[in-house]
Amino acid sequence: MMLAMMTPTDRSRGRGKPTPVLLAPDSFKGTFSAPEVRIESELYEASAAGLLGRLQRVGDAVPSVMLIGHNPSMERLALDLANGGPELAELADKYPTGALATLEFDGAWSELEADAARLVGFVKPRNLE
C-alpha cells in the first residue's frame, strides 16, 4: 500500500496553484494501487528536518510514500536526501511549484537520513506540456 501525506491547504488538494510533490519510495516496481491519503496539519509549516522526522515515523509495512507539501521545505528535503542521480543538478538549480522528485532508498523508514537516497526522477510542470 502506498501512503500519500499532504498539508490541509486547498492548494495541496488540487484547488488553486499546485504545490511541490516528493515521492520517496523504498522500491518502485512500476505498479500502483490506490494510496491511503492522510491530511496532516504538521506538514504545513514543517522544515525539511520536520518532514524527514515525519517520514522516519512511517511504518515499515508501507513500501512507498508520496509527500505533498510546500517550498522551501520540499526542495531542501529532496536535496538533503539525494546523494546522486542524473537530474540532481537540475533539481539543485530550481525546484518549481508542482515539480515531482522521485527518490529511492534501501532500508527502514526510521533509518532514512541525509544522502541516503538516489534521485531517480525529476519532472517539472513545463515538461508535461
Buried (B, 14 or more C-beta within 10 A) or exposed (E): EBBBBBBEBEBBBEEEEBBBBBBBBBEBEEEEEEBEEEBBEEBBEBEBEBBBEBBEEBEEEBBBBBBBBBBEBBBBBBBBBBBEBEBBEBBEEEBEBBBBBBBBBEEEBEEBEBEBBBBBBBBBEEEEE
